[in-house]
């Protein structure tokens, strides 16, 4: 009835076919395939499997850090000026 193309483990089908058989397409995606959805013959979306491993790299501003430890009676301004002089 509908043309469903197999390209490198990818199903390509019109939106009407997806609506008619969404559960089997979700099963295919769960098995690792990609499903490309067409509307009026043009690709509009890809259903892809969820990546199991989250990205190991976080932006530096999201990474935990150690709080600045200042000696007693020292001001933050003095510590910053000292770091600038030392080049740390």
Order of alpha helices (4+ residues) and beta strands (2+ residues): beta-beta-alpha-alpha-beta-beta-alpha
